[in-house]
């Protein structure tokens, strides 16, 4: 993750995140999955998505709190699902 992404994530309260993009013909989408810290050292998995360059929706992908290990496993599972649909992890350009 580049410095710009780290700074943006810190401003948004994200602990860890991955941004995927789908630029296949007819698509111009981005999907960001991130961990958000909750009280009690627990985490929830959140997602933002929309056209590349503009997030239109944000949703919680989990209910309740999870340990950081469990939350990262959920994040990885969602990432793999998106990759099967044609999304690719965004390569940051500093």
N, CA, C and O atoms as CSV, one atom per row, in Angstrom:
chain,resi,resn,atom,element,x,y,z
A,1,UNK,N,N,0.849,-1.174,0.000
A,1,UNK,CA,C,0.000,0.000,0.000
A,1,UNK,C,C,0.896,1.239,0.000
A,1,UNK,O,O,1.860,1.309,0.762
A,2,UNK,N,N,0.580,2.209,-0.848
A,2,UNK,CA,C,1.409,3.413,-0.950
A,2,UNK,C,C,1.113,4.382,0.192
A,2,UNK,O,O,0.178,4.180,0.967
A,3,UNK,N,N,1.918,5.430,0.283
A,3,UNK,CA,C,1.758,6.426,1.347
A,3,UNK,C,C,0.413,7.136,1.253
A,3,UNK,O,O,-0.203,7.442,2.275
A,4,UNK,N,N,-0.041,7.396,0.042
A,4,UNK,CA,C,-1.323,8.078,-0.136
A,4,UNK,C,C,-2.467,7.215,0.400
A,4,UNK,O,O,-3.345,7.710,1.106
A,5,UNK,N,N,-2.453,5.926,0.063
A,5,UNK,CA,C,-3.496,5.016,0.544
A,5,UNK,C,C,-3.448,4.883,2.062
A,5,UNK,O,O,-4.491,4.865,2.715
A,6,UNK,N,N,-2.242,4.788,2.629
A,6,UNK,CA,C,-2.112,4.692,4.084
A,6,UNK,C,C,-2.663,5.932,4.758
A,6,UNK,O,O,-3.375,5.828,5.757
A,7,UNK,N,N,-2.347,7.095,4.233
A,7,UNK,CA,C,-2.828,8.345,4.817
A,7,UNK,C,C,-4.340,8.447,4.710
A,7,UNK,O,O,-5.007,8.845,5.665
A,8,UNK,N,N,-4.884,8.090,3.556
A,8,UNK,CA,C,-6.330,8.128,3.375
A,8,UNK,C,C,-7.015,7.156,4.331
A,8,UNK,O,O,-8.026,7.495,4.947
A,9,UNK,N,N,-6.470,5.959,4.455
A,9,UNK,CA,C,-7.041,4.963,5.358
A,9,UNK,C,C,-7.000,5.416,6.802
A,9,UNK,O,O,-7.961,5.201,7.542
A,10,UNK,N,N,-5.905,6.041,7.221
A,10,UNK,CA,C,-5.786,6.521,8.597
A,10,UNK,C,C,-6.829,7.604,8.873
A,10,UNK,O,O,-7.420,7.640,9.952
A,11,UNK,N,N,-7.050,8.476,7.905
A,11,UNK,CA,C,-8.053,9.522,8.083
A,11,UNK,C,C,-9.452,8.942,8.227
A,11,UNK,O,O,-10.291,9.494,8.938
A,12,UNK,N,N,-9.698,7.835,7.554
A,12,UNK,CA,C,-11.014,7.210,7.591
A,12,UNK,C,C,-11.158,6.220,8.741
A,12,UNK,O,O,-12.219,5.613,8.885
A,13,UNK,N,N,-10.126,6.037,9.565
A,13,UNK,CA,C,-10.192,5.132,10.704
A,13,UNK,C,C,-10.033,3.674,10.337
A,13,UNK,O,O,-10.481,2.798,11.077
A,14,UNK,N,N,-9.402,3.397,9.208
A,14,UNK,CA,C,-9.216,2.019,8.769
A,14,UNK,C,C,-7.943,1.443,9.371
A,14,UNK,O,O,-6.924,2.126,9.473
A,15,UNK,N,N,-8.018,0.181,9.766
A,15,UNK,CA,C,-6.856,-0.507,10.314
A,15,UNK,C,C,-6.092,-1.211,9.201
A,15,UNK,O,O,-4.862,-1.173,9.173
A,16,UNK,N,N,-6.791,-1.837,8.308
A,16,UNK,CA,C,-6.191,-2.592,7.210
A,16,UNK,C,C,-7.182,-2.533,6.058
A,16,UNK,O,O,-8.391,-2.537,6.287
A,17,UNK,N,N,-6.690,-2.479,4.825
A,17,UNK,CA,C,-7.632,-2.431,3.710
A,17,UNK,C,C,-7.004,-2.929,2.419
A,17,UNK,O,O,-5.784,-2.985,2.260
A,18,UNK,N,N,-7.903,-3.291,1.499
A,18,UNK,CA,C,-7.495,-3.669,0.148
A,18,UNK,C,C,-8.524,-3.060,-0.804
A,18,UNK,O,O,-9.730,-3.128,-0.565
A,19,UNK,N,N,-8.024,-2.467,-1.886
A,19,UNK,CA,C,-8.902,-1.889,-2.905
A,19,UNK,C,C,-8.757,-2.697,-4.173
A,19,UNK,O,O,-7.650,-2.958,-4.644
A,20,UNK,N,N,-9.900,-3.091,-4.721
A,20,UNK,CA,C,-9.932,-3.856,-5.963
A,20,UNK,C,C,-10.644,-3.038,-7.024
A,20,UNK,O,O,-11.512,-2.220,-6.719
A,21,UNK,N,N,-10.263,-3.269,-8.283
A,21,UNK,CA,C,-10.901,-2.579,-9.398
A,21,UNK,C,C,-11.293,-3.589,-10.462
A,21,UNK,O,O,-10.596,-4.577,-10.695
A,22,UNK,N,N,-12.423,-3.319,-11.102
A,22,UNK,CA,C,-12.866,-4.133,-12.225
A,22,UNK,C,C,-12.933,-3.211,-13.436
A,22,UNK,O,O,-13.807,-2.349,-13.531
A,23,UNK,N,N,-11.996,-3.407,-14.361
A,23,UNK,CA,C,-11.949,-2.587,-15.573
A,23,UNK,C,C,-12.191,-3.428,-16.824
A,23,UNK,O,O,-11.805,-3.037,-17.925
A,24,UNK,N,N,-12.826,-4.571,-16.652
A,24,UNK,CA,C,-13.198,-5.386,-17.810
A,24,UNK,C,C,-14.141,-4.583,-18.698
A,24,UNK,O,O,-14.782,-3.650,-18.214
A,25,UNK,N,N,-14.243,-4.915,-19.974
A,25,UNK,CA,C,-15.148,-4.161,-20.858
A,25,UNK,C,C,-16.547,-4.023,-20.237
A,25,UNK,O,O,-17.157,-5.001,-19.805
A,26,UNK,N,N,-17.027,-2.784,-20.207
A,26,UNK,CA,C,-18.353,-2.518,-19.646
A,26,UNK,C,C,-18.349,-2.277,-18.140
A,26,UNK,O,O,-19.404,-2.040,-17.552
A,27,UNK,N,N,-17.183,-2.334,-17.512
A,27,UNK,CA,C,-17.083,-2.133,-16.070
A,27,UNK,C,C,-16.097,-1.015,-15.765
A,27,UNK,O,O,-15.107,-0.834,-16.473
A,28,UNK,N,N,-16.373,-0.284,-14.728
A,28,UNK,CA,C,-15.472,0.755,-14.223
A,28,UNK,C,C,-15.745,0.878,-12.728
A,28,UNK,O,O,-16.167,1.931,-12.249
A,29,UNK,N,N,-15.500,-0.213,-11.991
A,29,UNK,CA,C,-15.906,-0.292,-10.591
A,29,UNK,C,C,-14.711,-0.443,-9.659
A,29,UNK,O,O,-13.664,-0.970,-10.035
A,30,UNK,N,N,-14.901,0.034,-8.435
A,30,UNK,CA,C,-13.913,-0.204,-7.379
A,30,UNK,C,C,-14.641,-0.744,-6.156
A,30,UNK,O,O,-15.822,-0.469,-5.942
A,31,UNK,N,N,-13.913,-1.515,-5.363
A,31,UNK,CA,C,-14.468,-2.138,-4.168
A,31,UNK,C,C,-13.360,-2.145,-3.122
A,31,UNK,O,O,-12.333,-2.797,-3.310
A,32,UNK,N,N,-13.560,-1.433,-2.034
A,32,UNK,CA,C,-12.570,-1.372,-0.966
A,32,UNK,C,C,-13.117,-2.088,0.256
A,32,UNK,O,O,-14.211,-1.779,0.730
A,33,UNK,N,N,-12.355,-3.041,0.763
A,33,UNK,CA,C,-12.711,-3.789,1.967
A,33,UNK,C,C,-11.725,-3.358,3.049
A,33,UNK,O,O,-10.520,-3.295,2.806
A,34,UNK,N,N,-12.232,-3.063,4.232
A,34,UNK,CA,C,-11.334,-2.598,5.288
A,34,UNK,C,C,-11.816,-3.031,6.671
A,34,UNK,O,O,-12.988,-3.346,6.880
A,35,UNK,N,N,-10.866,-3.033,7.603
A,35,UNK,CA,C,-11.165,-3.355,8.993
A,35,UNK,C,C,-11.317,-2.057,9.764
A,35,UNK,O,O,-10.551,-1.111,9.581
A,36,UNK,N,N,-12.314,-2.031,10.626
A,36,UNK,CA,C,-12.556,-0.861,11.459
A,36,UNK,C,C,-12.551,-1.323,12.915
A,36,UNK,O,O,-13.234,-2.282,13.275
A,37,UNK,N,N,-11.779,-0.636,13.740
A,37,UNK,CA,C,-11.669,-1.026,15.145
A,37,UNK,C,C,-12.914,-0.607,15.904
A,37,UNK,O,O,-13.468,0.470,15.688
A,38,UNK,N,N,-13.341,-1.492,16.804
A,38,UNK,CA,C,-14.488,-1.241,17.669
A,38,UNK,C,C,-13.985,-1.237,19.112
A,38,UNK,O,O,-12.855,-1.652,19.369
A,39,UNK,N,N,-14.796,-0.778,20.049
A,39,UNK,CA,C,-14.380,-0.844,21.455
A,39,UNK,C,C,-14.089,-2.282,21.879
A,39,UNK,O,O,-14.720,-3.217,21.385
A,40,UNK,N,N,-13.142,-2.458,22.784
A,40,UNK,CA,C,-12.836,-3.788,23.311
A,40,UNK,C,C,-11.895,-4.595,22.442
A,40,UNK,O,O,-11.911,-5.824,22.499
A,41,UNK,N,N,-11.075,-3.938,21.639
A,41,UNK,CA,C,-10.112,-4.622,20.761
A,41,UNK,C,C,-10.795,-5.582,19.794
A,41,UNK,O,O,-10.251,-6.641,19.478
A,42,UNK,N,N,-11.970,-5.219,19.332
A,42,UNK,CA,C,-12.682,-6.007,18.333
A,42,UNK,C,C,-12.719,-5.224,17.033
A,42,UNK,O,O,-12.508,-4.011,17.017
A,43,UNK,N,N,-12.990,-5.931,15.944
A,43,UNK,CA,C,-12.969,-5.315,14.619
A,43,UNK,C,C,-14.191,-5.747,13.833
A,43,UNK,O,O,-14.737,-6.831,14.041
A,44,UNK,N,N,-14.608,-4.877,12.926
A,44,UNK,CA,C,-15.657,-5.258,11.981
A,44,UNK,C,C,-15.113,-5.034,10.575
A,44,UNK,O,O,-14.210,-4.226,10.358
A,45,UNK,N,N,-15.685,-5.769,9.629
A,45,UNK,CA,C,-15.259,-5.672,8.236
A,45,UNK,C,C,-16.281,-4.800,7.509
A,45,UNK,O,O,-17.485,-5.056,7.539
A,46,UNK,N,N,-15.759,-3.765,6.856
A,46,UNK,CA,C,-16.599,-2.816,6.138
A,46,UNK,C,C,-16.214,-2.830,4.661
A,46,UNK,O,O,-15.139,-3.307,4.298
A,47,UNK,N,N,-17.088,-2.311,3.820
A,47,UNK,CA,C,-16.794,-2.204,2.385
A,47,UNK,C,C,-17.385,-0.911,1.846
A,47,UNK,O,O,-18.458,-0.472,2.258
A,48,UNK,N,N,-16.651,-0.316,0.911
A,48,UNK,CA,C,-17.127,0.841,0.155
A,48,UNK,C,C,-17.002,0.469,-1.321
A,48,UNK,O,O,-16.044,-0.192,-1.721
A,49,UNK,N,N,-17.969,0.896,-2.120
A,49,UNK,CA,C,-17.889,0.545,-3.525
A,49,UNK,C,C,-18.611,1.570,-4.388
A,49,UNK,O,O,-19.422,2.359,-3.904
A,50,UNK,N,N,-18.299,1.537,-5.667
A,50,UNK,CA,C,-18.906,2.440,-6.635
A,50,UNK,C,C,-18.006,2.560,-7.843
A,50,UNK,O,O,-17.068,1.779,-8.005
A,51,UNK,N,N,-18.287,3.544,-8.700
A,51,UNK,CA,C,-17.436,3.758,-9.861
A,51,UNK,C,C,-16.023,4.131,-9.413
A,51,UNK,O,O,-15.847,4.717,-8.345
A,52,UNK,N,N,-15.022,3.796,-10.216
A,52,UNK,CA,C,-13.638,4.134,-9.871
A,52,UNK,C,C,-13.537,5.645,-9.685
A,52,UNK,O,O,-13.975,6.421,-10.535
A,53,UNK,N,N,-12.959,6.042,-8.571
A,53,UNK,CA,C,-12.797,7.452,-8.251
A,53,UNK,C,C,-13.918,8.037,-7.416
A,53,UNK,O,O,-13.835,9.193,-7.000
A,54,UNK,N,N,-14.965,7.264,-7.160
A,54,UNK,CA,C,-16.112,7.778,-6.402
A,54,UNK,C,C,-16.788,6.627,-5.660
A,54,UNK,O,O,-17.306,5.695,-6.275
A,55,UNK,N,N,-16.774,6.706,-4.328
A,55,UNK,CA,C,-17.474,5.681,-3.546
A,55,UNK,C,C,-18.899,6.136,-3.347
A,55,UNK,O,O,-19.135,7.253,-2.887
A,56,UNK,N,N,-19.848,5.293,-3.682
A,56,UNK,CA,C,-21.251,5.661,-3.554
A,56,UNK,C,C,-21.922,5.004,-2.359
A,56,UNK,O,O,-22.867,5.556,-1.796
A,57,UNK,N,N,-21.441,3.834,-1.968
A,57,UNK,CA,C,-22.103,3.108,-0.879
A,57,UNK,C,C,-21.063,2.559,0.082
A,57,UNK,O,O,-19.941,2.234,-0.306
A,58,UNK,N,N,-21.459,2.462,1.343
A,58,UNK,CA,C,-20.625,1.831,2.371
A,58,UNK,C,C,-21.524,0.877,3.152
A,58,UNK,O,O,-22.640,1.232,3.533
A,59,UNK,N,N,-21.029,-0.330,3.383
A,59,UNK,CA,C,-21.816,-1.337,4.101
A,59,UNK,C,C,-20.934,-2.090,5.087
A,59,UNK,O,O,-19.728,-2.229,4.887
A,60,UNK,N,N,-21.559,-2.571,6.153
A,60,UNK,CA,C,-20.856,-3.438,7.105
A,60,UNK,C,C,-21.008,-4.867,6.605
A,60,UNK,O,O,-22.124,-5.326,6.362
A,61,UNK,N,N,-19.888,-5.574,6.449
A,61,UNK,CA,C,-19.907,-6.939,5.925
A,61,UNK,C,C,-20.003,-7.987,7.031
A,61,UNK,O,O,-20.179,-9.171,6.744
A,62,UNK,N,N,-19.891,-7.566,8.291
A,62,UNK,CA,C,-19.983,-8.491,9.415
A,62,UNK,C,C,-20.970,-7.940,10.432
A,62,UNK,O,O,-21.272,-6.746,10.442
A,63,UNK,N,N,-21.462,-8.818,11.277
A,63,UNK,CA,C,-22.290,-8.372,12.391
A,63,UNK,C,C,-21.522,-8.663,13.663
A,63,UNK,O,O,-20.951,-9.742,13.821
A,64,UNK,N,N,-21.510,-7.711,14.559
A,64,UNK,CA,C,-20.773,-7.892,15.807
A,64,UNK,C,C,-19.281,-7.744,15.597
A,64,UNK,O,O,-18.813,-7.510,14.483
A,65,UNK,N,N,-18.540,-7.884,16.691
A,65,UNK,CA,C,-17.100,-7.724,16.638
A,65,UNK,C,C,-16.372,-9.046,16.478
A,65,UNK,O,O,-16.865,-10.100,16.881
A,66,UNK,N,N,-15.193,-8.972,15.884
A,66,UNK,CA,C,-14.346,-10.144,15.659
A,66,UNK,C,C,-12.928,-9.813,16.097
A,66,UNK,O,O,-12.546,-8.646,16.173
A,67,UNK,N,N,-12.156,-10.847,16.381
A,67,UNK,CA,C,-10.737,-10.617,16.646
A,67,UNK,C,C,-10.101,-10.144,15.349
A,67,UNK,O,O,-10.672,-10.330,14.274
A,68,UNK,N,N,-8.935,-9.541,15.438
A,68,UNK,CA,C,-8.271,-9.046,14.230
A,68,UNK,C,C,-7.969,-10.204,13.274
A,68,UNK,O,O,-8.043,-10.035,12.057
A,69,UNK,N,N,-7.631,-11.374,13.813
A,69,UNK,CA,C,-7.345,-12.536,12.971
A,69,UNK,C,C,-8.607,-12.974,12.217
A,69,UNK,O,O,-8.551,-13.229,11.014
A,70,UNK,N,N,-9.735,-13.061,12.913
A,70,UNK,CA,C,-10.993,-13.454,12.262
A,70,UNK,C,C,-11.400,-12.431,11.208
A,70,UNK,O,O,-11.838,-12.793,10.117
A,71,UNK,N,N,-11.253,-11.155,11.540
A,71,UNK,CA,C,-11.643,-10.092,10.609
A,71,UNK,C,C,-10.784,-10.131,9.346
A,71,UNK,O,O,-11.292,-9.936,8.242
A,72,UNK,N,N,-9.493,-10.381,9.506
A,72,UNK,CA,C,-8.613,-10.466,8.323
A,72,UNK,C,C,-8.977,-11.669,7.453
A,72,UNK,O,O,-8.903,-11.593,6.227
A,73,UNK,N,N,-9.368,-12.774,8.081
A,73,UNK,CA,C,-9.806,-13.945,7.310
A,73,UNK,C,C,-11.052,-13.615,6.486
A,73,UNK,O,O,-11.161,-14.025,5.330
A,74,UNK,N,N,-11.992,-12.873,7.084
A,74,UNK,CA,C,-13.204,-12.470,6.371
A,74,UNK,C,C,-12.841,-11.536,5.220
A,74,UNK,O,O,-13.354,-11.687,4.112
A,75,UNK,N,N,-11.969,-10.583,5.477
A,75,UNK,CA,C,-11.507,-9.662,4.436
A,75,UNK,C,C,-10.899,-10.448,3.277
A,75,UNK,O,O,-11.210,-10.176,2.117
A,76,UNK,N,N,-10.045,-11.409,3.576
A,76,UNK,CA,C,-9.405,-12.215,2.528
A,76,UNK,C,C,-10.428,-13.030,1.744
A,76,UNK,O,O,-10.302,-13.179,0.528
A,77,UNK,N,N,-11.437,-13.556,2.427
A,77,UNK,CA,C,-12.473,-14.343,1.744
A,77,UNK,C,C,-13.252,-13.463,0.762
A,77,UNK,O,O,-13.524,-13.878,-0.364
A,78,UNK,N,N,-13.607,-12.250,1.190
A,78,UNK,CA,C,-14.328,-11.335,0.310
A,78,UNK,C,C,-13.451,-10.934,-0.871
A,78,UNK,O,O,-13.934,-10.845,-1.999
A,79,UNK,N,N,-12.159,-10.692,-0.618
A,79,UNK,CA,C,-11.225,-10.344,-1.699
A,79,UNK,C,C,-11.191,-11.445,-2.747
A,79,UNK,O,O,-11.263,-11.171,-3.945
A,80,UNK,N,N,-11.082,-12.695,-2.296
A,80,UNK,CA,C,-11.038,-13.824,-3.245
A,80,UNK,C,C,-12.336,-13.921,-4.046
A,80,UNK,O,O,-12.302,-14.220,-5.240
A,81,UNK,N,N,-13.483,-13.673,-3.402
A,81,UNK,CA,C,-14.761,-13.699,-4.121
A,81,UNK,C,C,-14.789,-12.641,-5.223
A,81,UNK,O,O,-15.235,-12.909,-6.338
A,82,UNK,N,N,-14.312,-11.449,-4.905
A,82,UNK,CA,C,-14.286,-10.369,-5.893
A,82,UNK,C,C,-13.312,-10.678,-7.029
A,82,UNK,O,O,-13.593,-10.365,-8.186
A,83,UNK,N,N,-12.180,-11.283,-6.712
A,83,UNK,CA,C,-11.211,-11.639,-7.749
A,83,UNK,C,C,-11.806,-12.662,-8.716
A,83,UNK,O,O,-11.516,-12.623,-9.912
A,84,UNK,N,N,-12.623,-13.566,-8.216
A,84,UNK,CA,C,-13.285,-14.540,-9.092
A,84,UNK,C,C,-14.264,-13.856,-10.045
A,84,UNK,O,O,-14.576,-14.394,-11.107
A,85,UNK,N,N,-14.749,-12.670,-9.669
A,85,UNK,CA,C,-15.686,-11.918,-10.503
A,85,UNK,C,C,-14.978,-10.945,-11.441
A,85,UNK,O,O,-15.639,-10.156,-12.118
A,86,UNK,N,N,-13.642,-10.985,-11.495
A,86,UNK,CA,C,-12.912,-10.148,-12.436
A,86,UNK,C,C,-12.216,-8.942,-11.823
A,86,UNK,O,O,-11.552,-8.191,-12.538
A,87,UNK,N,N,-12.351,-8.740,-10.528
A,87,UNK,CA,C,-11.669,-7.618,-9.876
A,87,UNK,C,C,-10.190,-7.950,-9.695
A,87,UNK,O,O,-9.815,-9.109,-9.520
A,88,UNK,N,N,-9.371,-6.921,-9.740
A,88,UNK,CA,C,-7.927,-7.066,-9.505
A,88,UNK,C,C,-7.527,-6.081,-8.420
A,88,UNK,O,O,-8.071,-4.980,-8.338
A,89,UNK,N,N,-6.564,-6.486,-7.580
A,89,UNK,CA,C,-6.084,-5.597,-6.536
A,89,UNK,C,C,-5.452,-4.377,-7.199
A,89,UNK,O,O,-4.630,-4.502,-8.106
A,90,UNK,N,N,-5.848,-3.194,-6.729
A,90,UNK,CA,C,-5.321,-1.954,-7.297
A,90,UNK,C,C,-3.840,-1.821,-6.998
A,90,UNK,O,O,-3.400,-2.021,-5.866
A,91,UNK,N,N,-3.088,-1.484,-8.012
A,91,UNK,CA,C,-1.665,-1.223,-7.856
A,91,UNK,C,C,-1.510,0.267,-7.635
A,91,UNK,O,O,-1.861,1.071,-8.498
A,92,UNK,N,N,-0.984,0.632,-6.477
A,92,UNK,CA,C,-0.831,2.063,-6.136
A,92,UNK,C,C,0.308,2.671,-6.927
A,92,UNK,O,O,1.325,2.023,-7.176
A,93,UNK,N,N,0.132,3.886,-7.307
A,93,UNK,CA,C,1.175,4.641,-8.006
A,93,UNK,C,C,1.493,5.860,-7.159
A,93,UNK,O,O,0.657,6.749,-7.001
A,94,UNK,N,N,2.700,5.902,-6.617
A,94,UNK,CA,C,3.080,7.036,-5.765
A,94,UNK,C,C,3.531,8.196,-6.606
A,94,UNK,O,O,3.892,9.244,-6.070
